[in-house]
Amino acid sequence: MSYTLNNDFIRLVNIGKGTFGTVYKGYSLSKGNHFAIKKINDENKFRKCALNEIKILTYLETLRNDNFPIVKFYDDFIENNIQYLVFEYLDMNLYIYHKKNSFNLDINTILNITSNICLGLQYIHTKY
C-alpha cells in the first residue's frame, strides 16, 4: 500500500527496520526519483537522536566530496509529529549483497568493501 508523505513522497515498500525506526523505499513526485525514507519511532528519545543525526548529516553534506563512499542525505521533515529523514536510495545493502552471493565473497570483493568502509569513516572522522 502506498502512502503520500509531505505532499511529495510516496512511501512504497518497507526495506528495513532497526532500533530507531523503519526505512521505506519512496518516490518523490517533484524530483521523479526514488529515495530511502527513514521514519523515526514515535518516542522522545528517538526524536532527540534523530535531531542530532540531522545536524551531523546536514553539516557533512555541506562538505560533500563524491570521491568518498558516503550515502547522500537530502532532506528531513515532520508529518503528524513523526520525524522523517530522506536519503539516496541504494539497490541493496551489504547483507543482501552477501546473501545474493551465497555468503561466499572472494578476497578481492571483501578488500574492496572494507576499503570503501574505511574511506567513508576516514572522511567523516576528518570532517566531524
C-alpha positions as MATLAB code, in Angstrom:
seq = 'MSYTLNNDFIRLVNIGKGTFGTVYKGYSLSKGNHFAIKKINDENKFRKCALNEIKILTYLETLRNDNFPIVKFYDDFIENNIQYLVFEYLDMNLYIYHKKNSFNLDINTILNITSNICLGLQYIHTKY';
ca = [
       0.000    0.000    0.000;
       1.427    3.399   -0.920;
       1.120    6.428    1.321;
       1.922   10.064    0.484;
       4.196   11.995    2.858;
       4.919   15.709    2.974;
       2.777   16.208   -0.186;
       5.709   14.867   -2.231;
       6.977   11.441   -1.222;
       5.074    8.277   -1.938;
       6.035    5.609    0.573;
       6.231    2.399   -1.428;
       7.614   -0.595    0.463;
       9.326   -1.358    3.757;
      13.010   -2.129    3.086;
      14.346   -2.348    6.637;
      13.712   -1.935   10.327;
      16.057   -1.023   13.142;
      16.121    0.277   16.681;
      15.420    3.887   15.698;
      12.776    3.297   13.063;
      11.793    1.861    9.720;
      13.221    2.580    6.273;
      10.978    2.684    3.217;
      11.645    2.897   -0.474;
       9.901    6.048   -1.588;
       9.331    8.092   -4.700;
       9.441   11.885   -4.952;
       6.708   13.344   -7.154;
       8.587   16.649   -7.515;
      12.003   15.153   -8.328;
      10.932   11.997  -10.160;
      13.442    9.807   -8.265;
      13.422    7.030   -5.704;
      14.696    7.757   -2.209;
      15.171    5.902    1.076;
      12.877    7.413    3.695;
      13.705    6.725    7.328;
      10.711    7.010    9.655;
      11.844    7.631   13.237;
       9.992    5.786   16.004;
       7.476    7.993   17.806;
       9.300    8.354   21.120;
      11.113   11.398   22.515;
      14.437    9.573   22.956;
      14.453    8.589   19.267;
      13.397   12.069   18.136;
      16.284   13.624   20.092;
      18.774   11.239   18.474;
      17.264   11.973   15.048;
      17.715   15.721   15.552;
      21.380   15.141   16.368;
      21.713   12.868   13.318;
      20.146   15.553   11.106;
      22.575   18.155   12.449;
      25.582   15.924   11.676;
      24.298   14.818    8.254;
      23.471   18.394    7.225;
      26.968   19.522    8.206;
      28.605   16.632    6.323;
      26.519   17.410    3.223;
      27.931   20.951    3.158;
      31.389   19.357    2.888;
      30.374   16.623    0.415;
      33.170   15.102   -1.611;
      31.853   12.493   -4.037;
      35.238   10.755   -4.051;
      34.272    9.225   -0.698;
      31.631    6.469   -0.391;
      29.067    8.084    1.909;
      25.313    7.848    1.380;
      23.738   11.200    0.457;
      21.364   12.906    2.871;
      18.764   15.030    1.088;
      16.096   16.254    3.436;
      14.113   15.856    6.625;
      10.554   16.698    7.524;
       7.946   16.143   10.215;
       4.488   14.841    9.472;
       1.886   14.022   12.147;
       4.591   14.618   14.776;
       6.777   11.885   13.202;
      10.328   12.729   12.070;
      11.435   11.521    8.619;
      14.888   11.596    7.005;
      15.405   11.301    3.240;
      18.494    9.620    1.763;
      19.631    8.468   -1.638;
      18.171    5.076   -2.488;
      20.653    2.251   -2.976;
      19.546   -1.002   -4.599;
      20.859   -3.240   -1.851;
      22.635   -3.238    1.461;
      25.744   -5.199    2.336;
      23.794   -8.061    3.900;
      21.615   -8.537    0.800;
      24.707   -8.370   -1.433;
      26.400  -11.009    0.712;
      23.264  -13.182    0.693;
      22.889  -12.893   -3.127;
      26.427  -14.260   -3.377;
      25.514  -17.267   -1.211;
      27.515  -15.821    1.685;
      30.647  -16.541   -0.301;
      32.645  -13.453   -1.263;
      36.113  -13.634   -2.746;
      39.003  -11.873   -1.023;
      39.150   -9.031   -3.590;
      35.475   -8.188   -3.022;
      35.968   -8.251    0.753;
      39.015   -5.975    0.438;
      37.083   -3.568   -1.801;
      34.140   -3.391    0.618;
      36.476   -2.953    3.605;
      38.424   -0.241    1.789;
      35.213    1.683    0.997;
      34.037    1.459    4.610;
      37.414    2.722    5.860;
      37.478    5.571    3.308;
      33.994    6.685    4.344;
      34.856    6.545    8.046;
      38.141    8.355    7.476;
      36.358   11.170    5.658;
      33.715   11.522    8.362;
      36.307   11.491   11.161;
      38.469   14.142    9.478;
      35.448   16.416    8.909;
      33.435   15.931   12.074;
];
